[in-house]
Each structure stands twice: as C-alpha cells, then as structure tokens.
C-alpha cells in the first residue's frame, strides 16, 4: 500500500519495506508523523518498465547521500513537440524512488512536480505537513522551513523534482543536506541550476539491446507476433515513447511487429507527403494508438477526449474532471445526450491501454497523466474549433469539481495547475462571451487562499493584462481583476505597487458606478489599506475617513462593510500616531462587533486586539494589559494555546506588560511565546527570531546579561542561516548583540 496523489491508499505502487508503514500525504499541523513518510503525486510505474543498463548509469551508485543528480535529454528539444523531451526520465526517477523506499535507507521521500514555482511551493507545503511541520504562514515561508529542516535533520531523505523547466523556480528553495539525495528530471539541460554542483546524466533513446528486451518483454513469447521486431526497433529509432505505443497496439490487437511496421512506414510517408518535416517515430505511433483506442471505445469520440486532456496539466488531471456533466455534454457534441460518465471513464482507461496516458491505481480520485509533448502534438493536430470547444468544456468541468474549502489540498493544487495550463493553451477562447472567465478568477483566488503569494502576483498580473487587452482598461471586470492584483501584492508585501493598482480601481469604478457605489467604497478602503501598508498612513487616514463616512450613509452603521471600514480607519489613525482617534474608533467598532457578531467571533477579537494596541500606543498600560488579557483568554478558548493568533496575542500582552515595567510577568510571557513559536513554526522562523530578540531585551532589562548575549548570539547564527543576506531582522539582532558586547 502507498499513499496516492490524493491521500488515498492503493494496492499498486512502491509499497513500504518490511516493517515500514506508508506515511500520509497530508499531515495535520502538529501531528507527529509515522516514519517513514512518502509525500507527493507519485506517477505509476509503466507496464513493462525495464532498467537501462546500456544507456543510463546506475542511479543507486551515483545518487549517494549529499548528492544531486539531474536526468536530462541527451539533446535539447527544439520545440514543445520534440519527442526527445519524453525519453523515460520520470519513469527512471520513479523506479529509483520505489527501490530506495523499499530499502532501509530513506525516512522521507518527497515527490514534487517542479514545472512551475507554484507547483514547487505546493509540493514542499505538502511535504512539510507530511513530516510534521507547521503550515502556518504563506507558502514561501512553509517551504523555506521545510528546506531548512532537510538541511539539518538526521533523517535520510530523497526529494524528486520532476519536470523542472526553469531554474529560477527553485530560487531560495534548493534541497540539500548531508543525509539527503536530490533527483531532478528536466525537459532541457538548460533548466538545471549550474551553481549547486548537480551531476547531469543525459538520458538518450534505448540501445538496440534495451529496445529489443523491452519489446520482447511486452509481447511475450509468441514468435509470430515478434516476427520483424528487430526491423521495427530500427524504424522506431529506439524511442521509448514510440516503443511503448507500438507494443501496446501490437500486444492488444494481435498483429505482428512486421504488420505494424508496414502501417508505420506508410503513415510516415503520408505525413511527409502532407508537407510535414521528417516526423519522429512517436509523432507517427501516437496516431495508431489513438485509432486503436477509438476502436475500443464505441460511442465516445477519442479525438475529443484526448483534446480535452491536452488542454490541462499533464502532471495530474483529477480523474473526476472527465466524468463531469460539462465533459459529458462536450463529448456528446451539438444537441446530443450527455455521454455516460462510466462509458467516458472506460474510454480513458482505453487510452491508458493504448499508452496515450496513464491513470493512477484504483481509488476514489485517481489522477490522469499525459506527456506534455503529446499534449502539444494533439493541440497542433486538431482543428481550431474543436480545440476551442475543448477549452470551454475543460473550464466548465474544473469549475464543477473545484473544492471551496481546501486551498492547500492536493486536489486544489492540481486544479490550479490545470487552470494555468488551460489559460496558456486556450489563448483567448475562454473569453469568447466578452467576460473574464469565472474559472480564471477562481484559480487566482485559490492561489490567494493557499497563500502562494509570489505565484499569485504573477498570475493576477497576467490575467489583468489579458483582461485589459480583451475587455478594455475601463471594464468593470478588468477593474475587478486589478483589485485582486492589488490584494495579492499586499499579501506578498509589495504594498508600494499595490497603491497604484487600487488607485486605478477606485478611479475606474467612480467613473462607471459613481463615488457612493459599494464597489467604489470597497476600492477606497483597499487604497487606504495599501497606503498604510506602504508606510504612508497620513495619506491613508483621510481616504479611509471618507470611505467610512460614505459607508455609513450608503450601507448603514451596522453593515459589515461599515464595521470593516471603521477598523481600517482606526488602524490607519494608529499608524499615523493619532492614538486618541484610534481608541475612539476601535471602541465604537468593538461595541458594534460584540452586539452584532458576538464576543467570540474572530472579527470581534481582532477589533479588541486593535483597541489594546491603541491603548498601548497612548501609554494607557493598565487598559492595554486588561484588553490584551481578554483577547488572549478568548483566543485560547476558541483556537487553542498554540494557534498563531493566540501566540500573537500572548506576544502582544508580553510587550504591554514589559512597557508597564512588570518585568517578571513579561519574561514569563515572552518565554511561553517563544516556546510556542518554536513548537509550531520552528526556531529559525523570522517570527520566532523576533520574539527571542524581545526576550533577550527583557533579560537585559532584568540584569541577566549572560542570558541575553547567549540568546542573541544564537539568534544571529540562526538568522544568518535561514534569512536572505542583508535581511533587516538579521541586522536588528546583530546590532542588539553588538550593543551588549561592545
């Protein structure tokens, strides 16, 4: 048994070694993992897989602890349709991973799709959860903590980065450590980073002996069927994909190698006469596989089905996509009855039998995988109207199955990747109705919810550019997308860039909707929040004051948007040094929240926390401490002692207690908070390091100079290892240490 792509258990796959149990793919935060752990969307091993002693060095001897190896094509592909990019690299990595898993030599095996920054982050977040790490914070910080753990753990590990396309997608996220192995598969040698000492192993086509051994293994012992095998191997150029497709058709149809070779030669000649350049063998064999699958699937258009698959992310299409109502209506054609889901799924399995795609072992949510090269070939071969219909059907199917409450699940990550692939493959076809496609908005929102901050910013930028080009800069839908871009920029800490984005939204909505429309008011609140985050609170205060006044008139004093606007104004006033105004506004907001939503509502507790901060800024220490204590009590009861919001409240109470001169209580609170952060997000997280610096300040203030120096020295060492060069927090801790030691 092993954990498949969606956390389900299946009988096929690597399986645990004797005495081992497979680890779950999605660990709940704080749960102690059962070692060893296998995490990630693991592809199945192909039928008839064979090792390649003639053409590929033994990975077991090459990939030793501390080493990094990349499997790359022996020649760089010249286009997306170049079959040299599909030469068995992933299967070799899969075989090695399974072999290592069965040995006693690995505690952690993380399989990560590396085709984009978003997929890398999602894979590392899943692996962090599987190994018992905290998922607190954005995906970048969770992934960075996992990478740091790999560098320091005594446990043995293997990380597989499958289909790396851009070395920049691994910036700051390079797995390394004395107990670990890193195995990369890349579509081009240029995608492999050059600065980490990676050993690149070219993976060519089969040798003739390997090709004959593979073909013989798949065809069995029937001498008639194997007649002409050596000539067929030569015509196929020993290409692994071509051999897999040819052997699947030969073995299932009963024809001989000689028969298949005759068909192959004739089809190859037809393609050349049609004006195509000399096609590779796989560019021919896939057409026979498609025809064979059509023969096996009466009543289902295989061409339409493979076109649908060609529009999505080939690393893992949730199988349920193919049995949606949208897919059934698309496969039925114009005016027909929707295709039966079971018949459609049987056709998918027939495509697997024809070696055009793979399907995960049986389970509730199997993933369908298809070569990116084959996807490019299919998209180029089908008529444009079919490609456009497939794109719209794929969008509707993804919307049908999208989970609304699992932003960091494997399913959500696969659907995000499918949506991105669909947007790239479909061009403008999804915009045919003159609206921003709902799927593309949902995909961006899903990235936001998963806290994929960097990829979300890049995604919203591209979508905003598309919307402006297609719908126009003044379109309300373009303004909606631009507002989402502003929110993503804020979440990514790029507030200065968020300000002009929100300003464009505000100006556009006022021009179209008027200044008092709820959409314009929401844009004004967003602009004010961005100004405060960008260090311009004095500019944000009047913007938010206007938004609050308008919201009270238009929406009413008790409307939820008015309550939010009041708190945004209070936060801006506090940041601008207007503590008295902040106190008045927070008191008002807290009373309204308590009356309307109740004292235990998260928004009520947030308003209470803001009021406590305003009291502290005004020097009203007694009121601040009392307010912080109330927030801490409420959050402990509602969320638990180690929830990030509870720890933040405890740290804030420690700060207020320290400011009031109550050193004993402050030290105890700081120590408890630091311990909580170490348990949940690790000793090297910036929040933990900042908390330890505050604790060191408390030690110094109470005469414990040695403890303060020890804590700061350790903090400097950890910050230098885990934070980027020149990080302000590292500098702050180093300066504090220098001040104490002279």
N, C-alpha and C positions, 0 to 999 in steps of 0.2 A: 504494500500500500504506500502511496505517496500523496502529497498534497498537490492538487492540480491548480490550474490558473485561478480558480475562483474559491480556493479554500476547501474544495470538496475532496473526498477520498476516492481513489480509483485503484483498481487492481493492477493496471498496467503501469509501467514506468520504472524508475530506478529501484525503488523499494529500499527499506532500511537494511543495513547489515545485521547479521545475527546479534541479538541483544540490543538493537537500536530501535527507537520509535521515531516516526517522522514528526517533525515539528510543524505547528500550524503556520499558515501563511499570513495570518493577521492576528498578532498578539494584542490583547487588550492592554492599554497602558498600565504599567505597574505589575502585571502578571509575570511571575517567574517562568521563563521558558523551559520546556523539556528538551534537553540537549540530546542529540544533535538537531539542528534546525535547517530545513530546506525552505527557501523563500523564493517566490517569483513565478512568472508564467512560463513554465518549462515545456518546450515543444516535445512531442512524442518522437521516439526513435523510429526511423523509417523502416518499412518492411524490407528485409533483405540487406540491412546495413552490413557493411564489411569494413574491417580495418584496411588501411592502405600502407602496407609496409614498403612499397616501392617508391612512393611519391611524397609521403608525409612522415617526418621524423616522429619517433615515439614521444608523445607528449609527457608520458609518465617520467621519462628520463630527463626531459628538458624543463618541465614546469615544476621546479622544486620550491620549497618554502622560501619566500623572499623574492621570487622571480616573477616577471611579467612577460607573457608571450602573446603575440598577435598573429592570428591566421588571416592572411590576405591573399587576393588573387595573384597569380604569377604574372599577370599583365593587367595594367589599369584599364577598367572598362571605358569605352569611348562614348557611351550613351546609356540612358536608363534601360534601353532594350538589349544591352550587351549581355549575353548569357554567361560571359566569363565571371560576372559578379555572383552567379549561383553555381558554385562548384563544390558544395558539400561542407563548407566551413562550419556552419551551425550544427550539422549532424556530427562532425568530428568533436566539436566542443561538447555536445550533448552526450556523446559516448564517454568522453573523458570524465565529465561531471558524474555520470552514473557509476562509472568504475570507481572513482575516488570516494563517492558516497558509500559504496558497499564495503570499502576498506575501512580499517580503524583509524584512518589518517585525517579526518576532517570533522569538525564540530559545527561549522556554519557553511552552508552553500547558498549563495545568493545569485539567482539568475536575473539579470537586469537588461531589459530592452534598452538599447543606447542610441536609438535612431533620432532622438531629439533631446534637448535639455529637459523638457517636461517629463519625458519617459524615464530619463536617468533619475530625476528627482523622485518621481513616483516609485520607482523600483527601490531606491535607497530608503524612502519612508517606510515602505512595506517591510524591508529587511530590518530596519531599526525596531519596528514593532515586534517582529518575529523573534528578535534577540533580547526582548525585554526592555528596550529603550523607550524613553518618553516621546510621544508625538506632539508635545507642547511646542508652540511656535510655528513659524512658517516652514515651508518645505525645505528651503535652503538651510535653515538652522538645524532642522532634524537630520537632514542628510549629512551636514558637516559634523554633527556629533557622532553619527554612525561611522563616518570615515575616520574620525579621531579615535573611536573605540577600536576599529580594525588595527590602527597603528600601535595600540598599547596592550591589547588583550593577549593573554597567554593561550587562548583557544585557537586551534587551527582553523583556517577558513579558505574558501575558494569563492571568488567573485567572477562571474562571467558577464562581460559586457557585450551583448550580442548586437551586431549590425551597427557599429559605430560609424557615423557619417561625417562628423565634424569634431575635430579635436577640441574646439572651444566649448563644446557641450560638457566637457569634464573639468573646466576651469575651477580650481578650488575643491574639486571632488575626486582627487586621484587616490584610489585604494592602494595602500602599501603598508607593510609591516613584516617583521621577521617571521611571523607564524603563518603568513598568508600567501596565496597564489592568486595571480590576476591573469585571466584568459580573455582575450578580446577577439571578436570576429569583426572584420571591416570590409566594406564593399570596395575600398580602394586603399592602397598603401598610404596615400596622402592623408588619410583620415587619422592615422595613428600618431599621437604626440611623439615628438622626437627627443624631448628633454628628460624622459624618465628611464632611459636605458631599456626600452622594450625590445625583445628579440622578435623580429618579424619573420614568420615562416610562410613562404609562398606555398599556396595550395593549387597545383595545376590540375589538369584533367587526369583521369585514370591512366595508369600504364596499360599496355595491351594485356598483360597478365592479370592485372587487377580487374580490368573491364570484363575479360572472359570469366574470371572467377565470380564476379558479381552476376553476370548474365546467367551463368550456369546454375548458380545458387537459386535464382528466382524461377528458372524454367524447369527445374527438376531433372529427371533422368530420361525423359522421352527423347530418343535420338532423332526422331523425325522433326520434332519441334525445334531442336537445337541445330538442325541442318542449316548451314550457311552462317553460323554465329560469328565466325572469325571475319567474314567479309562485312557483316553488318556492323561489327565493332569498328572496323576501319572506316566505313562510311559515316558512322556517327562521331568519329573523331575522339572516341573515348570520353565524350562529355558526360558527366554524371547525371545531369538532368535528362538529357536525351535518352540515356540508357534506362533510367528509371521509367520514363514514359513509354518507351518502346517495349520493355519487358513486361510492363503491366498489361498492355494491349495484347501482346503475344500470349502471355500466360492465361489470360481470361478468355480470349477469343478462340484459341485452338489453332491459330495459324502458325506457320513455321517462321524462323528467322529469315529464310530465303524469300518467303512470301512478303513479309513486312519490308524487306529491303527493296523489293521491286516497287511496292507502293511508295516507299520513301523516295526512291530515285525519280519516279515520275512526278511526285508532288514538288520535289525540289526544283525540277526542270520547269514546271509550271510557274513557280514563284519567280524564277529568274526571267522567264519569258514575259511575265507580267510587269517587268521593269524594276524589280527589286534587286538590290545588290546581293551578292552571293550570301544566302542565308546560313546562319549557323545550324547545326543539326537540331538543336532544341526548338528553333524557330519553325521547324517542319514537324517534329514529332508531336508538339502540343496540339496541332490541328487534328491529328489522328486520335489523340486522347479525347479531345472534345467530341468528335464524331462517335467514338465508342461510348462515351457517357450518354450522348443523345440516344443511342440505340438502347441503352439500359434504362432510360427514363422516359417512356412513352407518356405523352400528355404534359410534359414540362419542357419549356424552351431552355435548353442548356446554354445557348448563346446569351440569353437574357440573364440567366442565373450567374454565369461567370462574369458578365459585365457588372452586375451588382457587386460581386465580390471584388472586382478590380477597382472599384471606387473607394474602398475603405482601407483601413490599416492592415496590411497583410501579416503583421506580427501577432494579431489576435483579434478576430472579429467574433464577438459573442454569438454563439450559435443561434440564440433566440431571435436575433435580427432576421434570420432567413424565414422564420415561421410567423412573423408578424402579419397583421392584416394588410399593412401597406405593401409588404413584399408579395403577398398573395394576389393583391389587386394588380400590381405591376406585372407579375408573371402571367396573369390571365389575359393581358392585352386589352385593347379597347372593347368595352362592352361585355367582356366575358365574366363568368363567375370566378370569384377569387380562388386561387389554387389551394388545394387541400394542404394544410401545414405538414401532415405526415408524408404526403407524396413529395412535397418540396424537400423535406429533410432527407428522404430516401434518395432524391436526386443529388443532394450534397454529398451523401455517402458514396454515390456512384462516381462523383467527381474525385473523391478520395481514391476509389478503386482504380481510376484511370490515371492516378498520380498527377492530378492538376492542383490538388490542395491536400492538406492534412487536417485531421479532426482529432481533438483530444480524446482520450479514452472515455468510455461511457460515464456520464454524470449529468446532473441536473442542468448545468450551464457549461457545456463544452465550448471551447474556442476553436474557430476555424482559421487556418493559416494558409497563406498563399504567397508564393515568391513575388517580391516587388518587381522583378524583371518580367515575370509572366503577366503581372498586372499592367505594366507599361505596354507590353506587346498587345494585350487584349484591347486596351483603350485605343491604341493606334489602329487596330484592325476593324473595329466595329463602326457602323455608321454614326454620324454625329447625333441624329435624332434618338437613336437607341441609347447612346451614352448620356444624353441629357435626361431622358426618361428614367434611366437607372439612377442618376444622381438625385433626382427629386424623390424617387421611391426610397433610396437609401436614407435621405434626410428624414422622411416621414417615419421610417422604421426605427431609426435611432431615437427619435422623439418618443415613440411608443414605449421603449424599454428603459429609458433613462431613469436611474434611481434619484429621487429628490432629496434623500436624507443620508446618503453615504458618500460624501465628497471624496474621501480617501480610500474607497474600496477599489479592489482590482477591476470590478466591472466599470466603475466610473472612469478609472484611468484608461481602460481600453476604449470606452466610448468617446472620451476626449480625443484620443489619438485617431479614432475613426473619423470624428468630425473634422479634425485638422486635415487629414488626408483627403476627405471628401471635398473640402473647400478648395484645396490645391488642384484636385483632379477635375472638378466640375467647372472651373472658370466662373463665368457669370450665369451659368444655367440655373442656379438656385435663386437668382434674383429676378426671374422671369416675370413675376407678378408685380414688380415695382416696389417691393418691400424688403426690408432687411430680413433674411431668413430666420425664423424663430430658433431653428437648431443652432445656428452660429452664435446667437445671443446666449442660448442656454449653455453652450460649450464654454464660452468665456466666463459666465457666471459660475460654472462648475469649477473652473480653474481658480477663480477667486475664492470659492468656498474651500477648496483643497489647499489654499494658501501657496499656490505655485506662483509666487509674486513676480519673478522675472519673466517666465514664460507668459503669464497673463498680460503683462505690459506689452510684450512683443505682439501677442495675439490681438489685443484691442487696437494697437496702432495700425496693424494691417487691415483689420476689419473697418476701422474708421476711414482709412484711405480708400478702401473699396466702396464704402457707402457714399463718401463724398464724390467719388468719381461717377458712380452709377445713379445715385439719387439726388446729388447736389449738396453743397455745404449747408444750405438753409433748411433742408428736410428735417422734420421732427425726428425721424428715425436716425438720421445722421447725428443729430444732437444727442439723442439717447445713447448711441454708441460712444460718442465723445465723452459723455458724462461717465460712462463705465470706464473709459480710459483714465479719466481723472481719478476715479476711485481706486483703480489699480495702481496708479502712480503714487497715490497717498500710501497705500498698503506697502508698496515697495520702498518707501522712504524717499521718494523723489517729489517732495512737495513743491519745490520751485517750478517744476514742469507741470504739476497739477493745476497751478493757479491759472495759467492761460487757457488750459483746457476747460476749466469751469467757467472762465470768463466768456469763452465762445458759446458755451451752452446757455449761459444767462442772457447774453445779448441776443442770441438767436431765438430763444423762447419768448423774450419780451417782445421782439419784433413780430412774432407769429401769433402768440397767445395773449399778450398783454402782461403788464407788470404784476398783476394780482392773481394770475392763474397759479394753481398749486404747483404746476411744473416749473414755473419761473421762480416761485418761492423756494422749491427744493434746490434749484440751481444756485440760488443766492446763499442758502445755507452751506452748500458744498463749497462755494467760493470762499465764504468766511472761514470754514474749517481749514481749507487749504492755505489761506493766508496765515492763520495761526501756526499751522504746522511748518510753514516756510520761514518762521521767525519774524513775521510781520503782524503781531497781534493788534497793534494800534490801528492798522488798516482793516483788520478783521472785525473789530468791535462795531464800528458804525454799519458795516454791511449786515452783520448779524442782528444788530438792534433794529434795523429796518425790516429784516426778514421776520423777526419776532412780532413786531407791531402789525405787519400785514397779515401774518398768520392768525393772529388773534381776531382781526376783523373778518377775514375771509373764511377761516375754518372754525373759529371759536376757541375760547380759552382752554377748553378741556380736550381738544382734539389731540391725538397722539403726535401729530406733526408739530403742533404748537409746543407741547411739552419738550420735544426734542430740540426745537429751535431755542427755547429758553435755556436749556442746559448748554447748548453750543455757545450762546451769548455769555453765559456765566463763565465758561471755560476760557473764552477769549478775554473777558474782563480780568480774570485771574492772571492770565499770561501777560496782560498789559500792565500789571501792577495795581489794578483797581480792585483791591480786596473787598472793600465795603460793598461795591456794586455786585461783585461775585457772590458775596454772602447773601444779599437780599434776593438775588435771582435763584440761587440754589435752594434757599429756604422755601421760596414760592414753588419751585419745581418739585422739591421733595414732598411738600404737603399735598400737591396735586397728584403726584405718583402714588403716594400712600393711600389717598382717598379713592383713586380710580383703579389702580392695579394691585394694591395691597403691599404690605411691608416686605414680603418675601420675594417679590418679583425682582428679577435681575436688574431691570432698569431703575427700580426704586433704590436698590442697594448701590447702584452706580451714582445716582444723584446724591445719596448720603455720603459716599466717598468724596465726591466733589465738594460738598459742603465742608467736610472735615479738612480738606486741603485749603479751602478758603480761610477757615478759622486759623489754621496754622500760619498761613501767609500773613494774616493780620496780627499775629502774635497772641491770639486768644488760645493759649495752650490747653487750658482746662477744658474748654469747649471742644477743641480739636481731639484731645485724647478720648473724651467721652463719645464723640461721634465715631472715631476710628474703632473703639471697642465694640460699639453697636454693630458696625459693619462686619468686623471680624467674627462676632458671635453669630450673626445671621448667615455669613458665608460658610462658616464651619458646619452649621446645622444643615444648610441646603446643599453644599457642594463637597464637603469633606475637608479634612485638615490639609491635605497635600494638593488640592486643586490650585492651579496657577492664580486664580482670582483671590483665593484665600491667602496664599502666600504673599501676594501683593498687598493685601490689606494688613497682614501682620508686619510686613516691612514698613509700611506707612505709619503704623502705630509705633513701631520702634523709633522711627525718625522723630515723630512728635514727642515721644517720651524723652528722647535724648535732648531735644530742643528745650524741653521744660526742666532739664537738669536732673531728671530721675535716672541716674546712671545705672543703678543696679537692675532696674526693670528693663531699661533699654538694652543692656548687654544680653540679658536673658532672651529678649525678643529677637535680637539680631542673631544670636546663636541658633535659636529654633528655626528662624527663617533660612539661614544658610544651610542648616542640615536638611530642611525640606527641599530646597533647591537642588542640593547635591543628590538627594534621593530621586528626584523626578526628572531633572534636565541635565544633571551631570556637573562635575566640578569645574569643567572647562567652559561652560556656557557663559556668555557675557553677563547675564543677569546674576548668576552665582558669583562671578568675579567682582561685580559691582557691590553686591551685598557683603562680600568678605572685606572689601575696602572700607565699607561703612563700619563693619565690626572692628576692624583694625583701628579706625578713628576712635571708637569707643574704648578700646583697650588703652590707647594712648592717653585719652582724657582721664582715665581712672588710674594712671600710673603704671600700667602693665606694658612698659616699653618693649620688653623682650618678646612678649606675645604679639604685639603689633608688628614688630620687624619680621618675625617669623612668618606671620600671615601674609604680609605684603611681599616678602621675598618669594614665597610660594606662588602668590598671585601673579607677579611679574613673569615668573617662569612659565606658568600655565597660559597666560595671555600671549606671550611671545610664540608659544607653540600652536595655539588654536585660533588666534585672530590674525587678520591681514597685517602686513607691515605698515607701521605708521598709524594704527588704529588709535583713536582718541582715548579709549578706555585703557589701553596699554600705557599710553603716555601719562594718563592721570595716576595710575597705580605706581608707575616708576617714579614720578615726581613726589608722590606721597612718601615713598620709601627713601628717596634722597633727602627729603626734609627731616626725616627722623634720624638718618645715619650721618648726615653732614656731608 
